């Protein structure tokens, strides 16, 4: 994990180096190893591009703001900042990083898993590399393929490129949005950062709340892209890139999921293909020059990752787990069985009810409302892991990809009934029964049909949204002040 930040002064002002440094310094927790800066030259002066990168040692982190040597005179209108967590190419992978003639600069957070094969392709086309980092691959890919280069990258990433020749910024975010990227845009400036707090360092940034985002949060317990809780700050959506010039900003998608049916294949072939994909994905993510481990909960998804890591590694896998006092939440017995099976080097942390003491710390890290309770155990398992490894693999997303949650089975059953009853009968019939049917939480599960009956009356998307919502629209009217409801002008998250 690294941190990136930057400023594009679109209205003619020059970059304030102290502001650039202050923005970047808010991200020190994301990149404790090194810091680096780039500011382009004043177009009226020298064409020389100026950059500085320094190892982040204690004596220059906490003793005030150091000078940006050589950057004070002739500074231009673009500044990039980077905080580095060193994983690949520890000796020469410093950022910001540029191409051979200094006309393309990048700051990057994440990992490009296929950078080695891309590097070979680019070298055949005449590109010359001076580092062994995945970061430099981004620069040369952009030179060769322009905006379409992002389509060739496999990885988790957010990055920003300054293109001196075109006088534009190019921003990109990975396909599922694992790496964050926030921005503020107005006529005078464009500011970006890995976290909102970096942008809030800039003077004059409005703290006005986006009421539609607040409504989304009450429904979903998070704020989806492109909104943030602040009305003037946005997220670059997953699988999108943006081009920013002095005159305009354009945000475009470059990838989306496909739901087209695949050719018929026998189940054994599907299983073999799936195992091959998981094995390749795991091996690619194990490319690292620092200690690497795994989060192991005991579930199928994380257990599969540990098994594949053990198969690919000559050393015992370092696994990190957490335990709970409440037996219904505690899965360490399964994690220990997996650890024993694959002879892992295991570490455990016991989460107690006092874990609520970290809520303020988590709120500071997230920057905006986020109410997934799993963030507490995730924080602790990450904290435990950092004591013995720098990078950890996990099984996050397994339940979503392979329908591991019960709600998917309920949704499928609802759709079976919807397909059996025409809509003109289904809505009034099941809608009426759903309204009068008792909630009956005290009865056995087989008799608790209110949610099922009510959902069958709805369309599939509407029903799933209703099932997943923390606050339904009628509940929002009870908790939001009338003036807020009026300002929302009928806005509904589901629409």
CORWO-V775097 format. One record per residue. N is the residue number from 0. RES is the residue in one letter. SS is DSSP state (~ for helix, > for strand, _ for the rest). PSI is psi in radians with two decimals (999 if undefined). Layout:
BEGIN
<<N | RES | SS | PSI> <N | RES | SS | PSI>>
END
This chain:
BEGIN
<<0 | X | _ | 2.26> <1 | X | _ | 3.05> <2 | X | > | 2.38> <3 | X | > | 2.63> <4 | X | > | 2.77> <5 | X | > | 2.95> <6 | X | > | 2.38> <7 | X | > | 1.82> <8 | X | > | 1.85> <9 | X | _ | -0.22> <10 | X | _ | 0.22> <11 | X | _ | -0.18> <12 | X | _ | 2.84> <13 | X | _ | 2.70> <14 | X | _ | 2.35> <15 | X | _ | 1.92> <16 | X | ~ | -0.56> <17 | X | ~ | -0.60> <18 | X | ~ | -0.77> <19 | X | ~ | -0.77> <20 | X | ~ | -0.71> <21 | X | ~ | -0.73> <22 | X | ~ | -0.80> <23 | X | ~ | -0.62> <24 | X | ~ | -0.38> <25 | X | _ | -0.26> <26 | X | _ | 0.31> <27 | X | _ | -0.54> <28 | X | _ | -0.41> <29 | X | _ | -0.48> <30 | X | _ | 1.45> <31 | X | > | -0.13> <32 | X | _ | -0.72> <33 | X | > | 2.84> <34 | X | > | 2.61> <35 | X | > | 2.67> <36 | X | > | 2.61> <37 | X | > | 2.36> <38 | X | > | 2.28> <39 | X | > | 2.86> <40 | X | > | 2.67> <41 | X | _ | 2.16> <42 | X | _ | -0.40> <43 | X | _ | -0.20> <44 | X | _ | -2.41> <45 | X | _ | 2.59> <46 | X | _ | -0.05> <47 | X | _ | 2.36> <48 | X | _ | 2.44> <49 | X | > | 2.37> <50 | X | > | 2.74> <51 | X | > | 2.40> <52 | X | > | 2.37> <53 | X | > | 2.57> <54 | X | > | 2.36> <55 | X | _ | 1.47> <56 | X | _ | 2.74> <57 | X | ~ | -0.56> <58 | X | ~ | -0.20> <59 | X | ~ | 0.19> <60 | X | ~ | -0.79> <61 | X | _ | 0.18> <62 | X | _ | 0.91> <63 | X | _ | -2.90> <64 | X | _ | 2.01> <65 | X | _ | 2.82> <66 | X | _ | 2.56> <67 | X | _ | 1.57> <68 | X | _ | 2.23> <69 | X | _ | 0.01> <70 | X | _ | -0.09> <71 | X | _ | -0.62> <72 | X | _ | 2.42> <73 | X | _ | 0.51> <74 | X | > | 2.58> <75 | X | > | -2.67> <76 | X | > | 0.14> <77 | X | > | 2.27> <78 | X | > | 2.36> <79 | X | > | 2.41> <80 | X | > | 2.62> <81 | X | > | 2.36> <82 | X | > | 2.24> <83 | X | > | 2.31> <84 | X | _ | 1.94> <85 | X | _ | 2.15> <86 | X | _ | -0.80> <87 | X | _ | 2.43> <88 | X | _ | 1.17> <89 | X | _ | -0.53> <90 | X | _ | -0.55> <91 | X | _ | 0.28> <92 | X | _ | 0.44> <93 | X | _ | 2.64> <94 | X | _ | 2.80> <95 | X | _ | 2.64> <96 | X | > | 2.55> <97 | X | > | 3.02> <98 | X | _ | -2.99> <99 | X | _ | -0.67> <100 | X | _ | 0.15> <101 | X | _ | 0.40> <102 | X | _ | -0.17> <103 | X | > | 2.11> <104 | X | > | 2.56> <105 | X | > | 2.53> <106 | X | > | 2.42> <107 | X | > | 2.39> <108 | X | > | 2.11> <109 | X | > | -2.74> <110 | X | > | 2.44> <111 | X | > | 1.92> <112 | X | _ | -0.48> <113 | X | _ | 0.46> <114 | X | ~ | -0.51> <115 | X | ~ | -0.75> <116 | X | ~ | -0.65> <117 | X | ~ | -0.70> <118 | X | ~ | -0.74> <119 | X | ~ | -0.77> <120 | X | ~ | -0.74> <121 | X | ~ | -0.63> <122 | X | ~ | -0.62> <123 | X | ~ | -0.45> <124 | X | _ | 0.07> <125 | X | _ | 0.01> <126 | X | _ | 2.51> <127 | X | _ | 2.21> <128 | X | _ | 2.46> <129 | X | _ | -0.06> <130 | X | _ | 3.05> <131 | X | _ | 0.33> <132 | X | _ | 2.72> <133 | X | ~ | -0.40> <134 | X | ~ | -0.77> <135 | X | ~ | -0.47> <136 | X | ~ | -0.63> <137 | X | ~ | -0.76> <138 | X | ~ | -0.88> <139 | X | ~ | -0.57> <140 | X | ~ | -0.69> <141 | X | ~ | -0.72> <142 | X | ~ | -0.71> <143 | X | ~ | -0.75> <144 | X | ~ | -0.01> <145 | X | ~ | -2.45> <146 | X | ~ | -0.50> <147 | X | ~ | -0.16> <148 | X | ~ | -0.55> <149 | X | ~ | -0.47> <150 | X | ~ | -0.35> <151 | X | ~ | -0.13> <152 | X | _ | 2.27> <153 | X | _ | 2.11> <154 | X | > | -2.97> <155 | X | > | 2.19> <156 | X | > | 2.66> <157 | X | > | 2.36> <158 | X | > | 2.77> <159 | X | > | 2.27> <160 | X | > | 2.34> <161 | X | > | 2.09> <162 | X | > | 1.82> <163 | X | _ | -0.68> <164 | X | _ | -0.76> <165 | X | _ | -0.15> <166 | X | _ | 0.94> <167 | X | > | 2.68> <168 | X | > | 2.51> <169 | X | > | 2.10> <170 | X | > | 2.52> <171 | X | > | 2.61> <172 | X | > | 2.56> <173 | X | _ | 2.98> <174 | X | _ | -0.58> <175 | X | _ | 0.11> <176 | X | _ | 0.62> <177 | X | _ | -0.58> <178 | X | _ | 2.27> <179 | X | _ | 2.73> <180 | X | _ | 2.04> <181 | X | > | 2.70> <182 | X | > | 2.76> <183 | X | > | 2.28> <184 | X | > | 2.28> <185 | X | _ | -3.05> <186 | X | _ | -0.53> <187 | X | _ | -0.45> <188 | X | > | 2.78> <189 | X | > | 2.15> <190 | X | > | 2.42> <191 | X | > | 2.83> <192 | X | > | 2.76> <193 | X | _ | -0.40> <194 | X | _ | 2.71> <195 | X | ~ | -0.61> <196 | X | ~ | -0.50> <197 | X | ~ | -0.72> <198 | X | ~ | -0.64> <199 | X | ~ | -0.22> <200 | X | _ | -0.46> <201 | X | _ | 2.42> <202 | X | _ | 2.51> <203 | X | _ | 0.11> <204 | X | _ | 2.18> <205 | X | _ | 2.41> <206 | X | _ | 0.24> <207 | X | _ | 2.36> <208 | X | > | 2.41> <209 | X | _ | 1.90> <210 | X | ~ | -0.57> <211 | X | ~ | -0.67> <212 | X | ~ | -0.67> <213 | X | ~ | -0.74> <214 | X | ~ | -0.76> <215 | X | ~ | -0.75> <216 | X | ~ | -0.74> <217 | X | ~ | -0.56> <218 | X | ~ | -0.81> <219 | X | ~ | -0.26> <220 | X | _ | 0.23> <221 | X | _ | 3.00> <222 | X | _ | 1.96> <223 | X | _ | 2.73> <224 | X | _ | 2.61> <225 | X | _ | 0.06> <226 | X | _ | 2.77> <227 | X | _ | 3.09> <228 | X | _ | -0.34> <229 | X | > | 2.30> <230 | X | _ | -0.47> <231 | X | _ | -0.07> <232 | X | > | 2.38> <233 | X | > | 2.86> <234 | X | > | 2.44> <235 | X | _ | 2.15> <236 | X | _ | 2.71> <237 | X | _ | 2.60> <238 | X | _ | 0.51> <239 | X | > | 2.72> <240 | X | > | 2.87> <241 | X | > | 2.56> <242 | X | > | 2.20> <243 | X | > | 2.14> <244 | X | _ | -3.08> <245 | X | _ | -0.55> <246 | X | _ | -0.42> <247 | X | _ | 2.91> <248 | X | > | 2.28> <249 | X | > | 2.24> <250 | X | > | 2.24> <251 | X | > | 2.52> <252 | X | > | 2.61> <253 | X | _ | -0.05> <254 | X | _ | 2.66> <255 | X | _ | 2.78> <256 | X | _ | 2.55> <257 | X | _ | 2.30> <258 | X | _ | 0.35> <259 | X | _ | 2.41> <260 | X | _ | 2.46> <261 | X | _ | 2.93> <262 | X | _ | 2.63> <263 | X | _ | 2.25> <264 | X | _ | 2.61> <265 | X | _ | 2.64> <266 | X | ~ | -0.73> <267 | X | ~ | -0.64> <268 | X | ~ | -0.70> <269 | X | ~ | -0.74> <270 | X | ~ | -0.73> <271 | X | ~ | -0.74> <272 | X | ~ | -0.74> <273 | X | ~ | -0.77> <274 | X | ~ | -0.66> <275 | X | ~ | -0.71> <276 | X | ~ | -0.79> <277 | X | ~ | -0.69> <278 | X | ~ | -0.80> <279 | X | ~ | -0.74> <280 | X | ~ | -0.72> <281 | X | ~ | -0.79> <282 | X | ~ | -0.71> <283 | X | ~ | -0.63> <284 | X | ~ | -0.09> <285 | X | _ | 0.06> <286 | X | _ | 1.92> <287 | X | _ | 2.60> <288 | X | _ | 0.21> <289 | X | _ | 2.85> <290 | X | _ | 2.39> <291 | X | > | 2.44> <292 | X | > | -2.76> <293 | X | > | 2.60> <294 | X | > | 2.22> <295 | X | _ | 1.95> <296 | X | _ | -0.39> <297 | X | _ | -0.14> <298 | X | _ | 3.00> <299 | X | ~ | -0.72> <300 | X | ~ | -0.94> <301 | X | ~ | -0.55> <302 | X | ~ | -0.67> <303 | X | ~ | -0.70> <304 | X | ~ | -0.77> <305 | X | ~ | -0.72> <306 | X | ~ | -0.76> <307 | X | ~ | -0.63> <308 | X | ~ | -0.73> <309 | X | ~ | -0.63> <310 | X | ~ | -0.56> <311 | X | ~ | -0.22> <312 | X | _ | 2.52> <313 | X | _ | -0.35> <314 | X | _ | 2.72> <315 | X | _ | 2.42> <316 | X | _ | 2.32> <317 | X | > | 2.00> <318 | X | > | 2.51> <319 | X | > | 2.30> <320 | X | > | 2.84> <321 | X | > | 2.63> <322 | X | > | 2.78> <323 | X | > | 2.68> <324 | X | _ | -0.55> <325 | X | _ | 2.05> <326 | X | _ | -0.55> <327 | X | _ | -0.35> <328 | X | _ | -0.24> <329 | X | _ | 2.13> <330 | X | _ | 0.32> <331 | X | ~ | -0.46> <332 | X | ~ | -0.67> <333 | X | ~ | -0.69> <334 | X | ~ | -0.69> <335 | X | ~ | -0.62> <336 | X | ~ | -0.73> <337 | X | ~ | -0.74> <338 | X | ~ | -0.71> <339 | X | ~ | -0.72> <340 | X | ~ | -0.67> <341 | X | _ | 0.24> <342 | X | _ | 0.90> <343 | X | _ | 2.81> <344 | X | > | 1.74> <345 | X | > | 2.62> <346 | X | > | 2.40> <347 | X | > | 2.62> <348 | X | > | 2.31> <349 | X | > | 2.11> <350 | X | > | 2.15> <351 | X | _ | 2.94> <352 | X | ~ | -0.37> <353 | X | ~ | -0.02> <354 | X | ~ | -0.30> <355 | X | ~ | -0.27> <356 | X | ~ | -0.27> <357 | X | ~ | 0.01> <358 | X | ~ | -0.78> <359 | X | ~ | -0.69> <360 | X | ~ | -0.75> <361 | X | ~ | -0.69> <362 | X | ~ | -0.68> <363 | X | ~ | -0.70> <364 | X | ~ | -0.70> <365 | X | ~ | -0.46> <366 | X | _ | -0.36> <367 | X | _ | 2.87> <368 | X | _ | 2.34> <369 | X | _ | 2.13> <370 | X | _ | 0.46> <371 | X | _ | 2.00> <372 | X | _ | -0.31> <373 | X | ~ | -0.20> <374 | X | ~ | -0.49> <375 | X | ~ | -0.97> <376 | X | ~ | -0.57> <377 | X | ~ | -0.70> <378 | X | ~ | -0.79> <379 | X | ~ | -0.69> <380 | X | ~ | -0.57> <381 | X | ~ | -0.72> <382 | X | ~ | -0.74> <383 | X | ~ | -0.77> <384 | X | ~ | -0.65> <385 | X | ~ | -0.29> <386 | X | _ | -0.31> <387 | X | _ | -0.21> <388 | X | _ | 2.88> <389 | X | _ | -0.56> <390 | X | > | 2.41> <391 | X | > | 2.42> <392 | X | > | 2.66> <393 | X | _ | 3.03> <394 | X | _ | 0.36> <395 | X | _ | 2.38> <396 | X | _ | -0.14> <397 | X | ~ | -0.79> <398 | X | ~ | -0.63> <399 | X | ~ | -0.70> <400 | X | ~ | -0.53> <401 | X | _ | 0.40> <402 | X | _ | 0.86> <403 | X | _ | -0.23> <404 | X | _ | 2.57> <405 | X | ~ | -0.49> <406 | X | ~ | -0.47> <407 | X | ~ | -0.64> <408 | X | ~ | -0.73> <409 | X | ~ | -0.74> <410 | X | ~ | -0.71> <411 | X | ~ | -0.72> <412 | X | ~ | -0.68> <413 | X | ~ | -0.72> <414 | X | ~ | -0.57> <415 | X | ~ | -0.79> <416 | X | ~ | -0.73> <417 | X | ~ | -0.72> <418 | X | ~ | -0.32> <419 | X | ~ | -0.43> <420 | X | _ | 2.21> <421 | X | _ | 2.59> <422 | X | ~ | -0.62> <423 | X | ~ | -0.37> <424 | X | ~ | -0.66> <425 | X | ~ | -0.80> <426 | X | ~ | -0.93> <427 | X | ~ | -0.67> <428 | X | ~ | -1.03> <429 | X | ~ | -0.51> <430 | X | ~ | -0.76> <431 | X | ~ | -0.81> <432 | X | ~ | -0.70> <433 | X | ~ | -0.60> <434 | X | ~ | -0.60> <435 | X | ~ | -0.28> <436 | X | _ | 2.32> <437 | X | _ | 2.66> <438 | X | _ | -0.73> <439 | X | _ | 0.72> <440 | X | _ | -0.36> <441 | X | _ | -0.21> <442 | X | _ | 2.84> <443 | X | _ | 2.74> <444 | X | ~ | -0.62> <445 | X | ~ | -0.41> <446 | X | ~ | -0.03> <447 | X | _ | 1.37> <448 | X | _ | 0.07> <449 | X | ~ | -0.85> <450 | X | ~ | -0.71> <451 | X | ~ | -0.84> <452 | X | ~ | -0.77> <453 | X | ~ | -0.68> <454 | X | ~ | -0.59> <455 | X | ~ | -0.50> <456 | X | _ | -0.33> <457 | X | _ | 2.85> <458 | X | _ | 2.76> <459 | X | ~ | -0.84> <460 | X | ~ | -0.77> <461 | X | ~ | -0.73> <462 | X | ~ | -0.74> <463 | X | ~ | -0.72> <464 | X | ~ | -0.72> <465 | X | ~ | -0.71> <466 | X | ~ | -0.60> <467 | X | ~ | -0.20> <468 | X | _ | 2.40> <469 | X | _ | -0.79> <470 | X | _ | 2.16> <471 | X | _ | 2.92> <472 | X | ~ | -0.66> <473 | X | ~ | -0.51> <474 | X | ~ | -0.64> <475 | X | ~ | -0.64> <476 | X | ~ | -0.34> <477 | X | ~ | -0.39> <478 | X | ~ | -0.35> <479 | X | _ | 2.40> <480 | X | _ | 2.66> <481 | X | ~ | -0.67> <482 | X | ~ | -0.56> <483 | X | ~ | -0.75> <484 | X | ~ | -0.70> <485 | X | ~ | -0.71> <486 | X | ~ | -0.50> <487 | X | ~ | -0.34> <488 | X | _ | 0.75> <489 | X | _ | 0.15> <490 | X | _ | 2.35> <491 | X | _ | 2.29> <492 | X | _ | -0.71> <493 | X | _ | -0.31> <494 | X | _ | 999>>
END
